[in-house]
Amino acid sequence: MCDNLLTCIVRAWDYSKPLFVAPSMNSIVWRNPFTERHCTEIDELGITLIPPVTHTTASGDFEHGAMAEPSTISSTVRVFYVLKMQKK
C-alpha cells in the first residue's frame, strides 16, 4: 500500500542506491513478529536499518523503540559513505 509520500518514495526507490531507515515505534510494535519480518525484508532489499533505542517514557518507564539520536543517524550515514569511498 502506498498511501503517503514515504511509502510512495520507497516503492519507487532504485535499490542500487543507498537508503537508510531509522524507525520509531512503541516497544509493543517493535517486538511484534510482523516488525521482525519487515526488518528482514528491508535488509534483503539492501536498506540499512538504524535500529531504535531504549528511552525513558514520560511515566519514567524504560521502553525500546525510540528513534536513534540524530548524531547516531548522521554518523551511520557518514561511515557508510567513507567506507564506500575507501573501496573505490
PyMOL commands that place a pseudoatom at each C-alpha (Angstrom):
pseudoatom trace, name=CA, resn=MET, resi=1, chain=A, elem=C, hetatm=0, pos=[0.000, 0.000, 0.000]
pseudoatom trace, name=CA, resn=CYS, resi=2, chain=A, elem=C, hetatm=0, pos=[1.400, 3.388, -0.981]
pseudoatom trace, name=CA, resn=ASP, resi=3, chain=A, elem=C, hetatm=0, pos=[-0.920, 5.906, 0.589]
pseudoatom trace, name=CA, resn=ASN, resi=4, chain=A, elem=C, hetatm=0, pos=[1.594, 8.516, 1.709]
pseudoatom trace, name=CA, resn=LEU, resi=5, chain=A, elem=C, hetatm=0, pos=[4.722, 10.241, 0.469]
pseudoatom trace, name=CA, resn=LEU, resi=6, chain=A, elem=C, hetatm=0, pos=[7.172, 7.986, 2.305]
pseudoatom trace, name=CA, resn=THR, resi=7, chain=A, elem=C, hetatm=0, pos=[5.736, 4.698, 1.055]
pseudoatom trace, name=CA, resn=CYS, resi=8, chain=A, elem=C, hetatm=0, pos=[5.472, 6.086, -2.486]
pseudoatom trace, name=CA, resn=ILE, resi=9, chain=A, elem=C, hetatm=0, pos=[9.149, 7.100, -2.464]
pseudoatom trace, name=CA, resn=VAL, resi=10, chain=A, elem=C, hetatm=0, pos=[10.296, 3.781, -1.021]
pseudoatom trace, name=CA, resn=ARG, resi=11, chain=A, elem=C, hetatm=0, pos=[8.186, 1.860, -3.525]
pseudoatom trace, name=CA, resn=ALA, resi=12, chain=A, elem=C, hetatm=0, pos=[9.777, 3.764, -6.423]
pseudoatom trace, name=CA, resn=TRP, resi=13, chain=A, elem=C, hetatm=0, pos=[13.324, 3.679, -4.959]
pseudoatom trace, name=CA, resn=ASP, resi=14, chain=A, elem=C, hetatm=0, pos=[16.248, 2.449, -7.051]
pseudoatom trace, name=CA, resn=TYR, resi=15, chain=A, elem=C, hetatm=0, pos=[17.692, -0.104, -4.609]
pseudoatom trace, name=CA, resn=SER, resi=16, chain=A, elem=C, hetatm=0, pos=[21.097, 0.088, -6.243]
pseudoatom trace, name=CA, resn=LYS, resi=17, chain=A, elem=C, hetatm=0, pos=[21.340, 3.395, -4.340]
pseudoatom trace, name=CA, resn=PRO, resi=18, chain=A, elem=C, hetatm=0, pos=[21.675, 3.520, -0.542]
pseudoatom trace, name=CA, resn=LEU, resi=19, chain=A, elem=C, hetatm=0, pos=[18.620, 4.008, 1.613]
pseudoatom trace, name=CA, resn=PHE, resi=20, chain=A, elem=C, hetatm=0, pos=[18.643, 4.362, 5.404]
pseudoatom trace, name=CA, resn=VAL, resi=21, chain=A, elem=C, hetatm=0, pos=[15.686, 3.801, 7.725]
pseudoatom trace, name=CA, resn=ALA, resi=22, chain=A, elem=C, hetatm=0, pos=[15.596, 4.988, 11.355]
pseudoatom trace, name=CA, resn=PRO, resi=23, chain=A, elem=C, hetatm=0, pos=[12.211, 3.895, 12.686]
pseudoatom trace, name=CA, resn=SER, resi=24, chain=A, elem=C, hetatm=0, pos=[10.453, 4.992, 15.844]
pseudoatom trace, name=CA, resn=MET, resi=25, chain=A, elem=C, hetatm=0, pos=[7.704, 2.943, 17.460]
pseudoatom trace, name=CA, resn=ASN, resi=26, chain=A, elem=C, hetatm=0, pos=[6.491, 1.814, 20.831]
pseudoatom trace, name=CA, resn=SER, resi=27, chain=A, elem=C, hetatm=0, pos=[8.035, -1.294, 22.355]
pseudoatom trace, name=CA, resn=ILE, resi=28, chain=A, elem=C, hetatm=0, pos=[4.977, -3.460, 21.675]
pseudoatom trace, name=CA, resn=VAL, resi=29, chain=A, elem=C, hetatm=0, pos=[5.178, -2.705, 17.957]
pseudoatom trace, name=CA, resn=TRP, resi=30, chain=A, elem=C, hetatm=0, pos=[8.964, -3.241, 17.936]
pseudoatom trace, name=CA, resn=ARG, resi=31, chain=A, elem=C, hetatm=0, pos=[8.552, -6.732, 19.465]
pseudoatom trace, name=CA, resn=ASN, resi=32, chain=A, elem=C, hetatm=0, pos=[5.750, -7.702, 17.076]
pseudoatom trace, name=CA, resn=PRO, resi=33, chain=A, elem=C, hetatm=0, pos=[6.644, -10.641, 14.777]
pseudoatom trace, name=CA, resn=PHE, resi=34, chain=A, elem=C, hetatm=0, pos=[5.490, -8.653, 11.746]
pseudoatom trace, name=CA, resn=THR, resi=35, chain=A, elem=C, hetatm=0, pos=[8.023, -5.939, 12.557]
pseudoatom trace, name=CA, resn=GLU, resi=36, chain=A, elem=C, hetatm=0, pos=[10.773, -8.559, 12.614]
pseudoatom trace, name=CA, resn=ARG, resi=37, chain=A, elem=C, hetatm=0, pos=[9.569, -9.818, 9.233]
pseudoatom trace, name=CA, resn=HIS, resi=38, chain=A, elem=C, hetatm=0, pos=[9.542, -6.307, 7.799]
pseudoatom trace, name=CA, resn=CYS, resi=39, chain=A, elem=C, hetatm=0, pos=[13.065, -5.635, 9.094]
pseudoatom trace, name=CA, resn=THR, resi=40, chain=A, elem=C, hetatm=0, pos=[14.253, -8.839, 7.416]
pseudoatom trace, name=CA, resn=GLU, resi=41, chain=A, elem=C, hetatm=0, pos=[12.613, -7.795, 4.158]
pseudoatom trace, name=CA, resn=ILE, resi=42, chain=A, elem=C, hetatm=0, pos=[14.154, -4.330, 4.139]
pseudoatom trace, name=CA, resn=ASP, resi=43, chain=A, elem=C, hetatm=0, pos=[17.539, -5.890, 4.895]
pseudoatom trace, name=CA, resn=GLU, resi=44, chain=A, elem=C, hetatm=0, pos=[17.102, -8.197, 1.892]
pseudoatom trace, name=CA, resn=LEU, resi=45, chain=A, elem=C, hetatm=0, pos=[16.485, -5.112, -0.266]
pseudoatom trace, name=CA, resn=GLY, resi=46, chain=A, elem=C, hetatm=0, pos=[19.781, -3.653, 0.911]
pseudoatom trace, name=CA, resn=ILE, resi=47, chain=A, elem=C, hetatm=0, pos=[18.196, -0.952, 3.044]
pseudoatom trace, name=CA, resn=THR, resi=48, chain=A, elem=C, hetatm=0, pos=[20.258, -0.023, 6.101]
pseudoatom trace, name=CA, resn=LEU, resi=49, chain=A, elem=C, hetatm=0, pos=[18.277, -0.161, 9.327]
pseudoatom trace, name=CA, resn=ILE, resi=50, chain=A, elem=C, hetatm=0, pos=[19.376, 2.189, 12.088]
pseudoatom trace, name=CA, resn=PRO, resi=51, chain=A, elem=C, hetatm=0, pos=[17.578, 0.469, 14.955]
pseudoatom trace, name=CA, resn=PRO, resi=52, chain=A, elem=C, hetatm=0, pos=[15.502, 2.149, 17.630]
pseudoatom trace, name=CA, resn=VAL, resi=53, chain=A, elem=C, hetatm=0, pos=[16.972, 2.711, 21.078]
pseudoatom trace, name=CA, resn=THR, resi=54, chain=A, elem=C, hetatm=0, pos=[15.798, 2.424, 24.672]
pseudoatom trace, name=CA, resn=HIS, resi=55, chain=A, elem=C, hetatm=0, pos=[14.455, 5.611, 26.224]
pseudoatom trace, name=CA, resn=THR, resi=56, chain=A, elem=C, hetatm=0, pos=[12.671, 6.793, 29.332]
pseudoatom trace, name=CA, resn=THR, resi=57, chain=A, elem=C, hetatm=0, pos=[8.970, 7.481, 28.861]
pseudoatom trace, name=CA, resn=ALA, resi=58, chain=A, elem=C, hetatm=0, pos=[7.038, 10.334, 30.458]
pseudoatom trace, name=CA, resn=SER, resi=59, chain=A, elem=C, hetatm=0, pos=[5.888, 7.907, 33.162]
pseudoatom trace, name=CA, resn=GLY, resi=60, chain=A, elem=C, hetatm=0, pos=[9.501, 7.009, 33.996]
pseudoatom trace, name=CA, resn=ASP, resi=61, chain=A, elem=C, hetatm=0, pos=[9.411, 3.555, 32.402]
pseudoatom trace, name=CA, resn=PHE, resi=62, chain=A, elem=C, hetatm=0, pos=[12.105, 2.310, 30.063]
pseudoatom trace, name=CA, resn=GLU, resi=63, chain=A, elem=C, hetatm=0, pos=[10.910, 1.300, 26.592]
pseudoatom trace, name=CA, resn=HIS, resi=64, chain=A, elem=C, hetatm=0, pos=[12.666, 0.196, 23.450]
pseudoatom trace, name=CA, resn=GLY, resi=65, chain=A, elem=C, hetatm=0, pos=[11.523, 1.872, 20.259]
pseudoatom trace, name=CA, resn=ALA, resi=66, chain=A, elem=C, hetatm=0, pos=[12.675, 5.485, 20.226]
pseudoatom trace, name=CA, resn=MET, resi=67, chain=A, elem=C, hetatm=0, pos=[14.308, 6.716, 17.047]
pseudoatom trace, name=CA, resn=ALA, resi=68, chain=A, elem=C, hetatm=0, pos=[18.096, 6.782, 17.228]
pseudoatom trace, name=CA, resn=GLU, resi=69, chain=A, elem=C, hetatm=0, pos=[19.641, 10.137, 18.038]
pseudoatom trace, name=CA, resn=PRO, resi=70, chain=A, elem=C, hetatm=0, pos=[20.261, 12.386, 15.010]
pseudoatom trace, name=CA, resn=SER, resi=71, chain=A, elem=C, hetatm=0, pos=[24.010, 12.211, 15.726]
pseudoatom trace, name=CA, resn=THR, resi=72, chain=A, elem=C, hetatm=0, pos=[23.859, 8.388, 15.517]
pseudoatom trace, name=CA, resn=ILE, resi=73, chain=A, elem=C, hetatm=0, pos=[21.929, 8.540, 12.255]
pseudoatom trace, name=CA, resn=SER, resi=74, chain=A, elem=C, hetatm=0, pos=[24.357, 11.066, 10.814]
pseudoatom trace, name=CA, resn=SER, resi=75, chain=A, elem=C, hetatm=0, pos=[27.382, 9.023, 11.922]
pseudoatom trace, name=CA, resn=THR, resi=76, chain=A, elem=C, hetatm=0, pos=[25.945, 5.848, 10.406]
pseudoatom trace, name=CA, resn=VAL, resi=77, chain=A, elem=C, hetatm=0, pos=[25.398, 7.533, 7.043]
pseudoatom trace, name=CA, resn=ARG, resi=78, chain=A, elem=C, hetatm=0, pos=[28.831, 9.188, 7.169]
pseudoatom trace, name=CA, resn=VAL, resi=79, chain=A, elem=C, hetatm=0, pos=[30.607, 5.885, 7.974]
pseudoatom trace, name=CA, resn=PHE, resi=80, chain=A, elem=C, hetatm=0, pos=[28.723, 4.199, 5.116]
pseudoatom trace, name=CA, resn=TYR, resi=81, chain=A, elem=C, hetatm=0, pos=[29.981, 6.759, 2.617]
pseudoatom trace, name=CA, resn=VAL, resi=82, chain=A, elem=C, hetatm=0, pos=[33.528, 6.801, 3.998]
pseudoatom trace, name=CA, resn=LEU, resi=83, chain=A, elem=C, hetatm=0, pos=[33.728, 3.008, 3.672]
pseudoatom trace, name=CA, resn=LYS, resi=84, chain=A, elem=C, hetatm=0, pos=[32.220, 3.190, 0.197]
pseudoatom trace, name=CA, resn=MET, resi=85, chain=A, elem=C, hetatm=0, pos=[34.833, 5.736, -0.896]
pseudoatom trace, name=CA, resn=GLN, resi=86, chain=A, elem=C, hetatm=0, pos=[37.655, 3.617, 0.545]
pseudoatom trace, name=CA, resn=LYS, resi=87, chain=A, elem=C, hetatm=0, pos=[36.560, 0.658, -1.608]
pseudoatom trace, name=CA, resn=LYS, resi=88, chain=A, elem=C, hetatm=0, pos=[36.973, 2.715, -4.788]
for i in range(1, 88): cmd.bond("trace and resi %d" % i, "trace and resi %d" % (i + 1))
show_as sticks, trace
zoom trace
